[in-house]
Amino acid sequence: MDRKALDPEEGFVRDLEERDRVLEQRERPDVPPPTVDLIAGLVAGLRLVGRPQ
């Protein structure tokens, strides 16, 4: 089989399309809302660490 050599951009686009297909096939994790709220609060609190009061 003779395959035409790909331009670097074409190869990059092909890789991105393949990764998109893989990501679309994955299921979203079932994270309960209280856990999301907890993590969001912790991240928001980290902004205040080390600041003078």
ModelCIF file with pLDDT and N, C-alpha, C, O atoms, coordinates in Angstrom:
data_MODEL
#
_entry.id   MODEL 
#
_entity.id                         1 
_entity.type                       polymer 
_entity.pdbx_number_of_molecules   1 
#
_entity_poly.entity_id                      1 
_entity_poly.type                           'polypeptide(L)' 
_entity_poly.nstd_linkage                   no 
_entity_poly.nstd_monomer                   no 
_entity_poly.pdbx_seq_one_letter_code       MDRKALDPEEGFVRDLEERDRVLEQRERPDVPPPTVDLIAGLVAGLRLVGRPQ 
_entity_poly.pdbx_seq_one_letter_code_can   MDRKALDPEEGFVRDLEERDRVLEQRERPDVPPPTVDLIAGLVAGLRLVGRPQ 
_entity_poly.pdbx_strand_id                 A 
#
loop_
_entity_poly_seq.entity_id 
_entity_poly_seq.num 
_entity_poly_seq.mon_id 
_entity_poly_seq.hetero 
1 1  MET n 
1 2  ASP n 
1 3  ARG n 
1 4  LYS n 
1 5  ALA n 
1 6  LEU n 
1 7  ASP n 
1 8  PRO n 
1 9  GLU n 
1 10 GLU n 
1 11 GLY n 
1 12 PHE n 
1 13 VAL n 
1 14 ARG n 
1 15 ASP n 
1 16 LEU n 
1 17 GLU n 
1 18 GLU n 
1 19 ARG n 
1 20 ASP n 
1 21 ARG n 
1 22 VAL n 
1 23 LEU n 
1 24 GLU n 
1 25 GLN n 
1 26 ARG n 
1 27 GLU n 
1 28 ARG n 
1 29 PRO n 
1 30 ASP n 
1 31 VAL n 
1 32 PRO n 
1 33 PRO n 
1 34 PRO n 
1 35 THR n 
1 36 VAL n 
1 37 ASP n 
1 38 LEU n 
1 39 ILE n 
1 40 ALA n 
1 41 GLY n 
1 42 LEU n 
1 43 VAL n 
1 44 ALA n 
1 45 GLY n 
1 46 LEU n 
1 47 ARG n 
1 48 LEU n 
1 49 VAL n 
1 50 GLY n 
1 51 ARG n 
1 52 PRO n 
1 53 GLN n 
#
_struct_asym.id          A 
_struct_asym.entity_id   1 
#
loop_
_ma_qa_metric.id 
_ma_qa_metric.mode 
_ma_qa_metric.name 
_ma_qa_metric.software_group_id 
_ma_qa_metric.type 
1 global pLDDT . pLDDT 
2 local  pLDDT . pLDDT 
#
_ma_qa_metric_global.metric_id      1 
_ma_qa_metric_global.metric_value   82.11 
_ma_qa_metric_global.model_id       1 
_ma_qa_metric_global.ordinal_id     1 
#
loop_
_ma_qa_metric_local.label_asym_id 
_ma_qa_metric_local.label_comp_id 
_ma_qa_metric_local.label_seq_id 
_ma_qa_metric_local.metric_id 
_ma_qa_metric_local.metric_value 
_ma_qa_metric_local.model_id 
_ma_qa_metric_local.ordinal_id 
A MET 1  2 44.00 1 1  
A ASP 2  2 47.00 1 2  
A ARG 3  2 58.00 1 3  
A LYS 4  2 65.00 1 4  
A ALA 5  2 63.00 1 5  
A LEU 6  2 65.00 1 6  
A ASP 7  2 78.00 1 7  
A PRO 8  2 78.00 1 8  
A GLU 9  2 85.00 1 9  
A GLU 10 2 86.00 1 10 
A GLY 11 2 83.00 1 11 
A PHE 12 2 87.00 1 12 
A VAL 13 2 88.00 1 13 
A ARG 14 2 89.00 1 14 
A ASP 15 2 90.00 1 15 
A LEU 16 2 90.00 1 16 
A GLU 17 2 92.00 1 17 
A GLU 18 2 90.00 1 18 
A ARG 19 2 90.00 1 19 
A ASP 20 2 88.00 1 20 
A ARG 21 2 87.00 1 21 
A VAL 22 2 85.00 1 22 
A LEU 23 2 82.00 1 23 
A GLU 24 2 80.00 1 24 
A GLN 25 2 80.00 1 25 
A ARG 26 2 77.00 1 26 
A GLU 27 2 74.00 1 27 
A ARG 28 2 71.00 1 28 
A PRO 29 2 73.00 1 29 
A ASP 30 2 80.00 1 30 
A VAL 31 2 78.00 1 31 
A PRO 32 2 86.00 1 32 
A PRO 33 2 86.00 1 33 
A PRO 34 2 91.00 1 34 
A THR 35 2 91.00 1 35 
A VAL 36 2 89.00 1 36 
A ASP 37 2 93.00 1 37 
A LEU 38 2 94.00 1 38 
A ILE 39 2 93.00 1 39 
A ALA 40 2 94.00 1 40 
A GLY 41 2 93.00 1 41 
A LEU 42 2 94.00 1 42 
A VAL 43 2 93.00 1 43 
A ALA 44 2 92.00 1 44 
A GLY 45 2 90.00 1 45 
A LEU 46 2 89.00 1 46 
A ARG 47 2 87.00 1 47 
A LEU 48 2 85.00 1 48 
A VAL 49 2 85.00 1 49 
A GLY 50 2 81.00 1 50 
A ARG 51 2 77.00 1 51 
A PRO 52 2 77.00 1 52 
A GLN 53 2 69.00 1 53 
#
loop_
_atom_site.group_PDB 
_atom_site.id 
_atom_site.type_symbol 
_atom_site.label_atom_id 
_atom_site.label_alt_id 
_atom_site.label_comp_id 
_atom_site.label_asym_id 
_atom_site.label_entity_id 
_atom_site.label_seq_id 
_atom_site.pdbx_PDB_ins_code 
_atom_site.Cartn_x 
_atom_site.Cartn_y 
_atom_site.Cartn_z 
_atom_site.occupancy 
_atom_site.B_iso_or_equiv 
_atom_site.pdbx_formal_charge 
_atom_site.auth_seq_id 
_atom_site.auth_comp_id 
_atom_site.auth_asym_id 
_atom_site.auth_atom_id 
_atom_site.pdbx_PDB_model_num 
ATOM 1   N N  . MET A 1 1  ? 0.832   -1.180 0.000  1.00 44.00 ? 1  MET A N  1 
ATOM 2   C CA . MET A 1 1  ? 0.000   0.000  0.000  1.00 44.00 ? 1  MET A CA 1 
ATOM 3   C C  . MET A 1 1  ? 0.875   1.241  0.000  1.00 44.00 ? 1  MET A C  1 
ATOM 4   O O  . MET A 1 1  ? 1.729   1.416  0.869  1.00 44.00 ? 1  MET A O  1 
ATOM 5   N N  . ASP A 1 2  ? 0.656   2.085  -0.970 1.00 47.00 ? 2  ASP A N  1 
ATOM 6   C CA . ASP A 1 2  ? 1.366   3.357  -1.011 1.00 47.00 ? 2  ASP A CA 1 
ATOM 7   C C  . ASP A 1 2  ? 0.518   4.410  -0.318 1.00 47.00 ? 2  ASP A C  1 
ATOM 8   O O  . ASP A 1 2  ? -0.623  4.667  -0.703 1.00 47.00 ? 2  ASP A O  1 
ATOM 9   N N  . ARG A 1 3  ? 1.091   5.003  0.695  1.00 58.00 ? 3  ARG A N  1 
ATOM 10  C CA . ARG A 1 3  ? 0.384   6.071  1.397  1.00 58.00 ? 3  ARG A CA 1 
ATOM 11  C C  . ARG A 1 3  ? 1.115   7.364  1.162  1.00 58.00 ? 3  ARG A C  1 
ATOM 12  O O  . ARG A 1 3  ? 2.341   7.432  1.256  1.00 58.00 ? 3  ARG A O  1 
ATOM 13  N N  . LYS A 1 4  ? 0.362   8.377  0.857  1.00 65.00 ? 4  LYS A N  1 
ATOM 14  C CA . LYS A 1 4  ? 0.941   9.689  0.634  1.00 65.00 ? 4  LYS A CA 1 
ATOM 15  C C  . LYS A 1 4  ? 1.433   10.232 1.977  1.00 65.00 ? 4  LYS A C  1 
ATOM 16  O O  . LYS A 1 4  ? 0.741   10.122 2.989  1.00 65.00 ? 4  LYS A O  1 
ATOM 17  N N  . ALA A 1 5  ? 2.623   10.812 1.978  1.00 63.00 ? 5  ALA A N  1 
ATOM 18  C CA . ALA A 1 5  ? 3.155   11.389 3.203  1.00 63.00 ? 5  ALA A CA 1 
ATOM 19  C C  . ALA A 1 5  ? 2.288   12.573 3.614  1.00 63.00 ? 5  ALA A C  1 
ATOM 20  O O  . ALA A 1 5  ? 1.924   13.414 2.791  1.00 63.00 ? 5  ALA A O  1 
ATOM 21  N N  . LEU A 1 6  ? 1.970   12.620 4.894  1.00 65.00 ? 6  LEU A N  1 
ATOM 22  C CA . LEU A 1 6  ? 1.120   13.686 5.401  1.00 65.00 ? 6  LEU A CA 1 
ATOM 23  C C  . LEU A 1 6  ? 1.919   14.936 5.706  1.00 65.00 ? 6  LEU A C  1 
ATOM 24  O O  . LEU A 1 6  ? 3.054   14.879 6.179  1.00 65.00 ? 6  LEU A O  1 
ATOM 25  N N  . ASP A 1 7  ? 1.305   16.048 5.428  1.00 78.00 ? 7  ASP A N  1 
ATOM 26  C CA . ASP A 1 7  ? 1.834   17.343 5.856  1.00 78.00 ? 7  ASP A CA 1 
ATOM 27  C C  . ASP A 1 7  ? 1.736   17.348 7.385  1.00 78.00 ? 7  ASP A C  1 
ATOM 28  O O  . ASP A 1 7  ? 0.785   16.780 7.921  1.00 78.00 ? 7  ASP A O  1 
ATOM 29  N N  . PRO A 1 8  ? 2.676   17.961 8.107  1.00 78.00 ? 8  PRO A N  1 
ATOM 30  C CA . PRO A 1 8  ? 2.601   17.964 9.573  1.00 78.00 ? 8  PRO A CA 1 
ATOM 31  C C  . PRO A 1 8  ? 1.269   18.487 10.104 1.00 78.00 ? 8  PRO A C  1 
ATOM 32  O O  . PRO A 1 8  ? 0.770   17.988 11.112 1.00 78.00 ? 8  PRO A O  1 
ATOM 33  N N  . GLU A 1 9  ? 0.688   19.486 9.439  1.00 85.00 ? 9  GLU A N  1 
ATOM 34  C CA . GLU A 1 9  ? -0.598  20.011 9.893  1.00 85.00 ? 9  GLU A CA 1 
ATOM 35  C C  . GLU A 1 9  ? -1.715  18.995 9.693  1.00 85.00 ? 9  GLU A C  1 
ATOM 36  O O  . GLU A 1 9  ? -2.609  18.885 10.533 1.00 85.00 ? 9  GLU A O  1 
ATOM 37  N N  . GLU A 1 10 ? -1.673  18.252 8.589  1.00 86.00 ? 10 GLU A N  1 
ATOM 38  C CA . GLU A 1 10 ? -2.694  17.234 8.345  1.00 86.00 ? 10 GLU A CA 1 
ATOM 39  C C  . GLU A 1 10 ? -2.619  16.129 9.396  1.00 86.00 ? 10 GLU A C  1 
ATOM 40  O O  . GLU A 1 10 ? -3.645  15.646 9.874  1.00 86.00 ? 10 GLU A O  1 
ATOM 41  N N  . GLY A 1 11 ? -1.406  15.737 9.747  1.00 83.00 ? 11 GLY A N  1 
ATOM 42  C CA . GLY A 1 11 ? -1.240  14.729 10.782 1.00 83.00 ? 11 GLY A CA 1 
ATOM 43  C C  . GLY A 1 11 ? -1.752  15.219 12.123 1.00 83.00 ? 11 GLY A C  1 
ATOM 44  O O  . GLY A 1 11 ? -2.373  14.466 12.875 1.00 83.00 ? 11 GLY A O  1 
ATOM 45  N N  . PHE A 1 12 ? -1.489  16.487 12.420 1.00 87.00 ? 12 PHE A N  1 
ATOM 46  C CA . PHE A 1 12 ? -1.955  17.079 13.677 1.00 87.00 ? 12 PHE A CA 1 
ATOM 47  C C  . PHE A 1 12 ? -3.478  17.104 13.723 1.00 87.00 ? 12 PHE A C  1 
ATOM 48  O O  . PHE A 1 12 ? -4.078  16.764 14.742 1.00 87.00 ? 12 PHE A O  1 
ATOM 49  N N  . VAL A 1 13 ? -4.102  17.509 12.615 1.00 88.00 ? 13 VAL A N  1 
ATOM 50  C CA . VAL A 1 13 ? -5.560  17.563 12.554 1.00 88.00 ? 13 VAL A CA 1 
ATOM 51  C C  . VAL A 1 13 ? -6.145  16.169 12.703 1.00 88.00 ? 13 VAL A C  1 
ATOM 52  O O  . VAL A 1 13 ? -7.152  15.988 13.386 1.00 88.00 ? 13 VAL A O  1 
ATOM 53  N N  . ARG A 1 14 ? -5.528  15.192 12.076 1.00 89.00 ? 14 ARG A N  1 
ATOM 54  C CA . ARG A 1 14 ? -6.018  13.816 12.172 1.00 89.00 ? 14 ARG A CA 1 
ATOM 55  C C  . ARG A 1 14 ? -5.942  13.326 13.621 1.00 89.00 ? 14 ARG A C  1 
ATOM 56  O O  . ARG A 1 14 ? -6.864  12.671 14.107 1.00 89.00 ? 14 ARG A O  1 
ATOM 57  N N  . ASP A 1 15 ? -4.844  13.646 14.306 1.00 90.00 ? 15 ASP A N  1 
ATOM 58  C CA . ASP A 1 15 ? -4.710  13.257 15.716 1.00 90.00 ? 15 ASP A CA 1 
ATOM 59  C C  . ASP A 1 15 ? -5.774  13.926 16.581 1.00 90.00 ? 15 ASP A C  1 
ATOM 60  O O  . ASP A 1 15 ? -6.353  13.289 17.462 1.00 90.00 ? 15 ASP A O  1 
ATOM 61  N N  . LEU A 1 16 ? -6.032  15.210 16.330 1.00 90.00 ? 16 LEU A N  1 
ATOM 62  C CA . LEU A 1 16 ? -7.055  15.915 17.102 1.00 90.00 ? 16 LEU A CA 1 
ATOM 63  C C  . LEU A 1 16 ? -8.439  15.324 16.875 1.00 90.00 ? 16 LEU A C  1 
ATOM 64  O O  . LEU A 1 16 ? -9.221  15.187 17.816 1.00 90.00 ? 16 LEU A O  1 
ATOM 65  N N  . GLU A 1 17 ? -8.742  14.974 15.635 1.00 92.00 ? 17 GLU A N  1 
ATOM 66  C CA . GLU A 1 17 ? -10.042 14.373 15.341 1.00 92.00 ? 17 GLU A CA 1 
ATOM 67  C C  . GLU A 1 17 ? -10.186 13.030 16.047 1.00 92.00 ? 17 GLU A C  1 
ATOM 68  O O  . GLU A 1 17 ? -11.261 12.715 16.558 1.00 92.00 ? 17 GLU A O  1 
ATOM 69  N N  . GLU A 1 18 ? -9.132  12.245 16.083 1.00 90.00 ? 18 GLU A N  1 
ATOM 70  C CA . GLU A 1 18 ? -9.180  10.950 16.767 1.00 90.00 ? 18 GLU A CA 1 
ATOM 71  C C  . GLU A 1 18 ? -9.398  11.148 18.262 1.00 90.00 ? 18 GLU A C  1 
ATOM 72  O O  . GLU A 1 18 ? -10.190 10.432 18.875 1.00 90.00 ? 18 GLU A O  1 
ATOM 73  N N  . ARG A 1 19 ? -8.698  12.118 18.853 1.00 90.00 ? 19 ARG A N  1 
ATOM 74  C CA . ARG A 1 19 ? -8.865  12.384 20.285 1.00 90.00 ? 19 ARG A CA 1 
ATOM 75  C C  . ARG A 1 19 ? -10.266 12.880 20.590 1.00 90.00 ? 19 ARG A C  1 
ATOM 76  O O  . ARG A 1 19 ? -10.835 12.529 21.624 1.00 90.00 ? 19 ARG A O  1 
ATOM 77  N N  . ASP A 1 20 ? -10.833 13.694 19.702 1.00 88.00 ? 20 ASP A N  1 
ATOM 78  C CA . ASP A 1 20 ? -12.204 14.161 19.894 1.00 88.00 ? 20 ASP A CA 1 
ATOM 79  C C  . ASP A 1 20 ? -13.175 12.986 19.931 1.00 88.00 ? 20 ASP A C  1 
ATOM 80  O O  . ASP A 1 20 ? -14.076 12.945 20.768 1.00 88.00 ? 20 ASP A O  1 
ATOM 81  N N  . ARG A 1 21 ? -12.988 12.027 19.015 1.00 87.00 ? 21 ARG A N  1 
ATOM 82  C CA . ARG A 1 21 ? -13.869 10.853 18.999 1.00 87.00 ? 21 ARG A CA 1 
ATOM 83  C C  . ARG A 1 21 ? -13.744 10.066 20.299 1.00 87.00 ? 21 ARG A C  1 
ATOM 84  O O  . ARG A 1 21 ? -14.745 9.600  20.842 1.00 87.00 ? 21 ARG A O  1 
ATOM 85  N N  . VAL A 1 22 ? -12.524 9.917  20.799 1.00 85.00 ? 22 VAL A N  1 
ATOM 86  C CA . VAL A 1 22 ? -12.319 9.168  22.042 1.00 85.00 ? 22 VAL A CA 1 
ATOM 87  C C  . VAL A 1 22 ? -12.990 9.896  23.209 1.00 85.00 ? 22 VAL A C  1 
ATOM 88  O O  . VAL A 1 22 ? -13.634 9.261  24.044 1.00 85.00 ? 22 VAL A O  1 
ATOM 89  N N  . LEU A 1 23 ? -12.845 11.216 23.274 1.00 82.00 ? 23 LEU A N  1 
ATOM 90  C CA . LEU A 1 23 ? -13.445 11.977 24.364 1.00 82.00 ? 23 LEU A CA 1 
ATOM 91  C C  . LEU A 1 23 ? -14.972 11.950 24.297 1.00 82.00 ? 23 LEU A C  1 
ATOM 92  O O  . LEU A 1 23 ? -15.631 11.919 25.336 1.00 82.00 ? 23 LEU A O  1 
ATOM 93  N N  . GLU A 1 24 ? -15.534 11.960 23.107 1.00 80.00 ? 24 GLU A N  1 
ATOM 94  C CA . GLU A 1 24 ? -16.982 11.908 22.972 1.00 80.00 ? 24 GLU A CA 1 
ATOM 95  C C  . GLU A 1 24 ? -17.539 10.571 23.435 1.00 80.00 ? 24 GLU A C  1 
ATOM 96  O O  . GLU A 1 24 ? -18.683 10.507 23.884 1.00 80.00 ? 24 GLU A O  1 
ATOM 97  N N  . GLN A 1 25 ? -16.764 9.516  23.336 1.00 80.00 ? 25 GLN A N  1 
ATOM 98  C CA . GLN A 1 25 ? -17.228 8.193  23.717 1.00 80.00 ? 25 GLN A CA 1 
ATOM 99  C C  . GLN A 1 25 ? -17.205 7.991  25.231 1.00 80.00 ? 25 GLN A C  1 
ATOM 100 O O  . GLN A 1 25 ? -17.903 7.120  25.750 1.00 80.00 ? 25 GLN A O  1 
ATOM 101 N N  . ARG A 1 26 ? -16.413 8.785  25.936 1.00 77.00 ? 26 ARG A N  1 
ATOM 102 C CA . ARG A 1 26 ? -16.331 8.629  27.380 1.00 77.00 ? 26 ARG A CA 1 
ATOM 103 C C  . ARG A 1 26 ? -17.617 9.097  28.038 1.00 77.00 ? 26 ARG A C  1 
ATOM 104 O O  . ARG A 1 26 ? -18.287 10.010 27.555 1.00 77.00 ? 26 ARG A O  1 
ATOM 105 N N  . GLU A 1 27 ? -17.945 8.457  29.140 1.00 74.00 ? 27 GLU A N  1 
ATOM 106 C CA . GLU A 1 27 ? -19.112 8.873  29.900 1.00 74.00 ? 27 GLU A CA 1 
ATOM 107 C C  . GLU A 1 27 ? -18.708 9.935  30.904 1.00 74.00 ? 27 GLU A C  1 
ATOM 108 O O  . GLU A 1 27 ? -17.600 9.922  31.440 1.00 74.00 ? 27 GLU A O  1 
ATOM 109 N N  . ARG A 1 28 ? -19.622 10.843 31.145 1.00 71.00 ? 28 ARG A N  1 
ATOM 110 C CA . ARG A 1 28 ? -19.353 11.878 32.137 1.00 71.00 ? 28 ARG A CA 1 
ATOM 111 C C  . ARG A 1 28 ? -19.389 11.239 33.515 1.00 71.00 ? 28 ARG A C  1 
ATOM 112 O O  . ARG A 1 28 ? -20.250 10.403 33.790 1.00 71.00 ? 28 ARG A O  1 
ATOM 113 N N  . PRO A 1 29 ? -18.460 11.627 34.385 1.00 73.00 ? 29 PRO A N  1 
ATOM 114 C CA . PRO A 1 29 ? -18.484 11.079 35.740 1.00 73.00 ? 29 PRO A CA 1 
ATOM 115 C C  . PRO A 1 29 ? -19.706 11.595 36.488 1.00 73.00 ? 29 PRO A C  1 
ATOM 116 O O  . PRO A 1 29 ? -20.121 12.741 36.316 1.00 73.00 ? 29 PRO A O  1 
ATOM 117 N N  . ASP A 1 30 ? -20.265 10.741 37.309 1.00 80.00 ? 30 ASP A N  1 
ATOM 118 C CA . ASP A 1 30 ? -21.436 11.108 38.083 1.00 80.00 ? 30 ASP A CA 1 
ATOM 119 C C  . ASP A 1 30 ? -20.973 11.651 39.437 1.00 80.00 ? 30 ASP A C  1 
ATOM 120 O O  . ASP A 1 30 ? -20.841 10.902 40.405 1.00 80.00 ? 30 ASP A O  1 
ATOM 121 N N  . VAL A 1 31 ? -20.729 12.967 39.491 1.00 78.00 ? 31 VAL A N  1 
ATOM 122 C CA . VAL A 1 31 ? -20.246 13.610 40.712 1.00 78.00 ? 31 VAL A CA 1 
ATOM 123 C C  . VAL A 1 31 ? -21.430 14.320 41.354 1.00 78.00 ? 31 VAL A C  1 
ATOM 124 O O  . VAL A 1 31 ? -22.066 15.159 40.717 1.00 78.00 ? 31 VAL A O  1 
ATOM 125 N N  . PRO A 1 32 ? -21.731 13.994 42.601 1.00 86.00 ? 32 PRO A N  1 
ATOM 126 C CA . PRO A 1 32 ? -22.870 14.636 43.251 1.00 86.00 ? 32 PRO A CA 1 
ATOM 127 C C  . PRO A 1 32 ? -22.623 16.127 43.474 1.00 86.00 ? 32 PRO A C  1 
ATOM 128 O O  . PRO A 1 32 ? -21.489 16.535 43.725 1.00 86.00 ? 32 PRO A O  1 
ATOM 129 N N  . PRO A 1 33 ? -23.686 16.952 43.383 1.00 86.00 ? 33 PRO A N  1 
ATOM 130 C CA . PRO A 1 33 ? -23.539 18.404 43.540 1.00 86.00 ? 33 PRO A CA 1 
ATOM 131 C C  . PRO A 1 33 ? -22.848 18.841 44.834 1.00 86.00 ? 33 PRO A C  1 
ATOM 132 O O  . PRO A 1 33 ? -22.064 19.789 44.787 1.00 86.00 ? 33 PRO A O  1 
ATOM 133 N N  . PRO A 1 34 ? -23.092 18.202 45.996 1.00 91.00 ? 34 PRO A N  1 
ATOM 134 C CA . PRO A 1 34 ? -22.373 18.658 47.192 1.00 91.00 ? 34 PRO A CA 1 
ATOM 135 C C  . PRO A 1 34 ? -20.853 18.546 47.045 1.00 91.00 ? 34 PRO A C  1 
ATOM 136 O O  . PRO A 1 34 ? -20.120 19.375 47.584 1.00 91.00 ? 34 PRO A O  1 
ATOM 137 N N  . THR A 1 35 ? -20.378 17.536 46.327 1.00 91.00 ? 35 THR A N  1 
ATOM 138 C CA . THR A 1 35 ? -18.934 17.377 46.122 1.00 91.00 ? 35 THR A CA 1 
ATOM 139 C C  . THR A 1 35 ? -18.407 18.503 45.251 1.00 91.00 ? 35 THR A C  1 
ATOM 140 O O  . THR A 1 35 ? -17.327 19.036 45.506 1.00 91.00 ? 35 THR A O  1 
ATOM 141 N N  . VAL A 1 36 ? -19.161 18.868 44.229 1.00 89.00 ? 36 VAL A N  1 
ATOM 142 C CA . VAL A 1 36 ? -18.752 19.961 43.351 1.00 89.00 ? 36 VAL A CA 1 
ATOM 143 C C  . VAL A 1 36 ? -18.693 21.262 44.144 1.00 89.00 ? 36 VAL A C  1 
ATOM 144 O O  . VAL A 1 36 ? -17.759 22.049 43.985 1.00 89.00 ? 36 VAL A O  1 
ATOM 145 N N  . ASP A 1 37 ? -19.693 21.489 45.001 1.00 93.00 ? 37 ASP A N  1 
ATOM 146 C CA . ASP A 1 37 ? -19.702 22.696 45.829 1.00 93.00 ? 37 ASP A CA 1 
ATOM 147 C C  . ASP A 1 37 ? -18.505 22.727 46.776 1.00 93.00 ? 37 ASP A C  1 
ATOM 148 O O  . ASP A 1 37 ? -17.900 23.780 46.978 1.00 93.00 ? 37 ASP A O  1 
ATOM 149 N N  . LEU A 1 38 ? -18.166 21.594 47.347 1.00 94.00 ? 38 LEU A N  1 
ATOM 150 C CA . LEU A 1 38 ? -17.035 21.516 48.264 1.00 94.00 ? 38 LEU A CA 1 
ATOM 151 C C  . LEU A 1 38 ? -15.738 21.864 47.540 1.00 94.00 ? 38 LEU A C  1 
ATOM 152 O O  . LEU A 1 38 ? -14.936 22.655 48.035 1.00 94.00 ? 38 LEU A O  1 
ATOM 153 N N  . ILE A 1 39 ? -15.540 21.279 46.385 1.00 93.00 ? 39 ILE A N  1 
ATOM 154 C CA . ILE A 1 39 ? -14.312 21.530 45.634 1.00 93.00 ? 39 ILE A CA 1 
ATOM 155 C C  . ILE A 1 39 ? -14.241 22.995 45.191 1.00 93.00 ? 39 ILE A C  1 
ATOM 156 O O  . ILE A 1 39 ? -13.177 23.610 45.256 1.00 93.00 ? 39 ILE A O  1 
ATOM 157 N N  . ALA A 1 40 ? -15.373 23.554 44.741 1.00 94.00 ? 40 ALA A N  1 
ATOM 158 C CA . ALA A 1 40 ? -15.395 24.958 44.325 1.00 94.00 ? 40 ALA A CA 1 
ATOM 159 C C  . ALA A 1 40 ? -15.061 25.870 45.501 1.00 94.00 ? 40 ALA A C  1 
ATOM 160 O O  . ALA A 1 40 ? -14.353 26.862 45.330 1.00 94.00 ? 40 ALA A O  1 
ATOM 161 N N  . GLY A 1 41 ? -15.563 25.545 46.692 1.00 93.00 ? 41 GLY A N  1 
ATOM 162 C CA . GLY A 1 41 ? -15.260 26.337 47.879 1.00 93.00 ? 41 GLY A CA 1 
ATOM 163 C C  . GLY A 1 41 ? -13.792 26.258 48.265 1.00 93.00 ? 41 GLY A C  1 
ATOM 164 O O  . GLY A 1 41 ? -13.193 27.261 48.654 1.00 93.00 ? 41 GLY A O  1 
ATOM 165 N N  . LEU A 1 42 ? -13.214 25.075 48.161 1.00 94.00 ? 42 LEU A N  1 
ATOM 166 C CA . LEU A 1 42 ? -11.796 24.919 48.483 1.00 94.00 ? 42 LEU A CA 1 
ATOM 167 C C  . LEU A 1 42 ? -10.918 25.708 47.514 1.00 94.00 ? 42 LEU A C  1 
ATOM 168 O O  . LEU A 1 42 ? -9.952  26.350 47.926 1.00 94.00 ? 42 LEU A O  1 
ATOM 169 N N  . VAL A 1 43 ? -11.256 25.657 46.239 1.00 93.00 ? 43 VAL A N  1 
ATOM 170 C CA . VAL A 1 43 ? -10.478 26.392 45.242 1.00 93.00 ? 43 VAL A CA 1 
ATOM 171 C C  . VAL A 1 43 ? -10.614 27.896 45.480 1.00 93.00 ? 43 VAL A C  1 
ATOM 172 O O  . VAL A 1 43 ? -9.632  28.632 45.388 1.00 93.00 ? 43 VAL A O  1 
ATOM 173 N N  . ALA A 1 44 ? -11.830 28.351 45.785 1.00 92.00 ? 44 ALA A N  1 
ATOM 174 C CA . ALA A 1 44 ? -12.034 29.776 46.053 1.00 92.00 ? 44 ALA A CA 1 
ATOM 175 C C  . ALA A 1 44 ? -11.252 30.204 47.298 1.00 92.00 ? 44 ALA A C  1 
ATOM 176 O O  . ALA A 1 44 ? -10.708 31.308 47.332 1.00 92.00 ? 44 ALA A O  1 
ATOM 177 N N  . GLY A 1 45 ? -11.191 29.347 48.316 1.00 90.00 ? 45 GLY A N  1 
ATOM 178 C CA . GLY A 1 45 ? -10.454 29.668 49.528 1.00 90.00 ? 45 GLY A CA 1 
ATOM 179 C C  . GLY A 1 45 ? -8.959  29.715 49.301 1.00 90.00 ? 45 GLY A C  1 
ATOM 180 O O  . GLY A 1 45 ? -8.260  30.467 49.979 1.00 90.00 ? 45 GLY A O  1 
ATOM 181 N N  . LEU A 1 46 ? -8.456  28.938 48.371 1.00 89.00 ? 46 LEU A N  1 
ATOM 182 C CA . LEU A 1 46 ? -7.033  28.939 48.101 1.00 89.00 ? 46 LEU A CA 1 
ATOM 183 C C  . LEU A 1 46 ? -6.541  30.284 47.550 1.00 89.00 ? 46 LEU A C  1 
ATOM 184 O O  . LEU A 1 46 ? -5.365  30.624 47.675 1.00 89.00 ? 46 LEU A O  1 
ATOM 185 N N  . ARG A 1 47 ? -7.457  31.038 46.941 1.00 87.00 ? 47 ARG A N  1 
ATOM 186 C CA . ARG A 1 47 ? -7.070  32.363 46.447 1.00 87.00 ? 47 ARG A CA 1 
ATOM 187 C C  . ARG A 1 47 ? -6.683  33.278 47.596 1.00 87.00 ? 47 ARG A C  1 
ATOM 188 O O  . ARG A 1 47 ? -5.902  34.212 47.412 1.00 87.00 ? 47 ARG A O  1 
ATOM 189 N N  . LEU A 1 48 ? -7.225  33.015 48.779 1.00 85.00 ? 48 LEU A N  1 
ATOM 190 C CA . LEU A 1 48 ? -6.990  33.904 49.914 1.00 85.00 ? 48 LEU A CA 1 
ATOM 191 C C  . LEU A 1 48 ? -5.760  33.526 50.735 1.00 85.00 ? 48 LEU A C  1 
ATOM 192 O O  . LEU A 1 48 ? -5.341  34.294 51.600 1.00 85.00 ? 48 LEU A O  1 
ATOM 193 N N  . VAL A 1 49 ? -5.185  32.373 50.483 1.00 85.00 ? 49 VAL A N  1 
ATOM 194 C CA . VAL A 1 49 ? -4.050  31.886 51.270 1.00 85.00 ? 49 VAL A CA 1 
ATOM 195 C C  . VAL A 1 49 ? -2.850  32.800 51.044 1.00 85.00 ? 49 VAL A C  1 
ATOM 196 O O  . VAL A 1 49 ? -2.495  33.101 49.904 1.00 85.00 ? 49 VAL A O  1 
ATOM 197 N N  . GLY A 1 50 ? -2.237  33.232 52.119 1.00 81.00 ? 50 GLY A N  1 
ATOM 198 C CA . GLY A 1 50 ? -1.032  34.033 52.050 1.00 81.00 ? 50 GLY A CA 1 
ATOM 199 C C  . GLY A 1 50 ? -1.263  35.527 51.889 1.00 81.00 ? 50 GLY A C  1 
ATOM 200 O O  . GLY A 1 50 ? -0.307  36.299 51.824 1.00 81.00 ? 50 GLY A O  1 
ATOM 201 N N  . ARG A 1 51 ? -2.507  35.936 51.826 1.00 77.00 ? 51 ARG A N  1 
ATOM 202 C CA . ARG A 1 51 ? -2.794  37.371 51.713 1.00 77.00 ? 51 ARG A CA 1 
ATOM 203 C C  . ARG A 1 51 ? -2.919  37.974 53.105 1.00 77.00 ? 51 ARG A C  1 
ATOM 204 O O  . ARG A 1 51 ? -3.478  37.352 54.008 1.00 77.00 ? 51 ARG A O  1 
ATOM 205 N N  . PRO A 1 52 ? -2.407  39.167 53.275 1.00 77.00 ? 52 PRO A N  1 
ATOM 206 C CA . PRO A 1 52 ? -2.585  39.825 54.573 1.00 77.00 ? 52 PRO A CA 1 
ATOM 207 C C  . PRO A 1 52 ? -4.060  40.185 54.795 1.00 77.00 ? 52 PRO A C  1 
ATOM 208 O O  . PRO A 1 52 ? -4.783  40.532 53.861 1.00 77.00 ? 52 PRO A O  1 
ATOM 209 N N  . GLN A 1 53 ? -4.473  40.092 56.039 1.00 69.00 ? 53 GLN A N  1 
ATOM 210 C CA . GLN A 1 53 ? -5.891  40.365 56.332 1.00 69.00 ? 53 GLN A CA 1 
ATOM 211 C C  . GLN A 1 53 ? -6.093  41.782 56.774 1.00 69.00 ? 53 GLN A C  1 
ATOM 212 O O  . GLN A 1 53 ? -7.221  42.185 57.061 1.00 69.00 ? 53 GLN A O  1 
#
